């Protein structure tokens, strides 16, 4: 194995371990008694400069189960704190994750490679640090789907079964996810040191974050205030993209908000079927804090917590820094609104310069979807045909089509070039999303029957979400009428 490992392509350059002592604890993965490689992401492996053919093997199973650390890896668990459902926890950290290290991919981008579910760490707080196969495959599916939809996201490099059970309500097959991210620095990472009053470590972390993710900001008059603005901008864009595809993260705690602007941690997340802004799928979000329509407000709340950590860096007198930070936070609403409207204009095929009525058209369509519980994805996808005069995919979705007819007449009058509009809409309104019931069926087959065929088939469908293909109609349909309300759980 040692000889073969030299051919695997890992070229680690671990700046987090090297430059940020005190921001992590060294740790090692637990042994997996009977490792099996369930899925390797060949395309992502090649993007990272890895030898996919060599890794899709028993050697890869040993590596991605945690049994064997490739040369140059420096496994560590990152420290962070976080507000969970609004309640601050001063120490969380990677309780079941290990950062193996960093590689620079073929495009020159620095990427983290991290295990999830590889066993206990110093931050496990009594947990076993393990993950079950179902949540691991769920994160694989959701991350790859989001990537194909064009949304910034962490991605799955591999899923490996460990050959041992993990115990939750019942014994479940254990597994490890290997995840790739621009970094795993979170708002909660900054909160960890702010809670301890460690301004020196905060400055070190902020300088590292700027150098890694926002190098142009180093020359700004106030780099830390500029960092707050840059993160706000990325989060505004990201949340708008979530809203455009009907995605609900489900647990937008500050430790789940990546500074890089990537979607991270696919636990109780889901996609809308019938549109309703108050939709909640998470079994633990009983108050609707993280409902679909609440996501922009929660992002701003999280950014306010980030701003609090930066106050002693923005100004030597933190009180003097407050007005400057507040001024940046007050721009978030405008940043989000602009990103959201730009995306909605594309979804509605509104080309050319924005017009005063565009916002009303977008909100008007959502209002009639909500009033009649119409499927979000099907309705938007059907609009490209409606732009050309064929309403047969949209109109029947409404139990009472009259409000749609009135809206559509006004909307069509806004389309100067319907054919061009239809082409734009078909490029942004997906045919296929990870339909919740289909995801659950694929996971049940894998966990209960050791049948991975539905998992692989679903991944293939979601890899090309904007291209309709014959024989795949079932993947585009919502759950059957009368299905039980969908609920998700924090499984990963």
HELIX and SHEET records of a PDB file:
HELIX    1   1 UNK A    2  UNK A    5  1                                   4    
HELIX    2   2 UNK A   15  UNK A   19  1                                   5    
HELIX    3   3 UNK A   42  UNK A   47  1                                   6    
HELIX    4   4 UNK A   52  UNK A   55  1                                   4    
HELIX    5   5 UNK A   58  UNK A   64  1                                   7    
HELIX    6   6 UNK A  133  UNK A  148  1                                  16    
HELIX    7   7 UNK A  187  UNK A  194  1                                   8    
HELIX    8   8 UNK A  199  UNK A  213  1                                  15    
HELIX    9   9 UNK A  215  UNK A  219  5                                   5    
HELIX   10  10 UNK A  223  UNK A  245  1                                  23    
HELIX   11  11 UNK A  254  UNK A  256  5                                   3    
HELIX   12  12 UNK A  292  UNK A  294  5                                   3    
HELIX   13  13 UNK A  295  UNK A  314  1                                  20    
HELIX   14  14 UNK A  318  UNK A  329  1                                  12    
HELIX   15  15 UNK A  332  UNK A  347  1                                  16    
HELIX   16  16 UNK A  358  UNK A  371  1                                  14    
HELIX   17  17 UNK A  376  UNK A  387  1                                  12    
HELIX   18  18 UNK A  395  UNK A  397  5                                   3    
HELIX   19  19 UNK A  402  UNK A  412  1                                  11    
HELIX   20  20 UNK A  418  UNK A  428  1                                  11    
HELIX   21  21 UNK A  436  UNK A  449  1                                  14    
HELIX   22  22 UNK A  453  UNK A  462  1                                  10    
HELIX   23  23 UNK A  473  UNK A  476  5                                   4    
SHEET    1   A 2 UNK A  24  UNK A  26  0                                        
SHEET    2   A 2 UNK A  76  UNK A  78 -1                                        
SHEET    1   B 5 UNK A  36  UNK A  40  0                                        
SHEET    2   B 5 UNK A 155  UNK A 167 -1                                        
SHEET    3   B 5 UNK A 171  UNK A 181 -1                                        
SHEET    4   B 5 UNK A 110  UNK A 116 -1                                        
SHEET    5   B 5 UNK A  97  UNK A 104 -1                                        
SHEET    1   C 4 UNK A  36  UNK A  40  0                                        
SHEET    2   C 4 UNK A 155  UNK A 167 -1                                        
SHEET    3   C 4 UNK A 171  UNK A 181 -1                                        
SHEET    4   C 4 UNK A 131  UNK A 132 -1                                        
SHEET    1   D 2 UNK A  82  UNK A  84  0                                        
SHEET    2   D 2 UNK A  87  UNK A  89 -1                                        
SHEET    1   E 2 UNK A 247  UNK A 248  0                                        
SHEET    2   E 2 UNK A 270  UNK A 271 -1                                        
END                                                                             
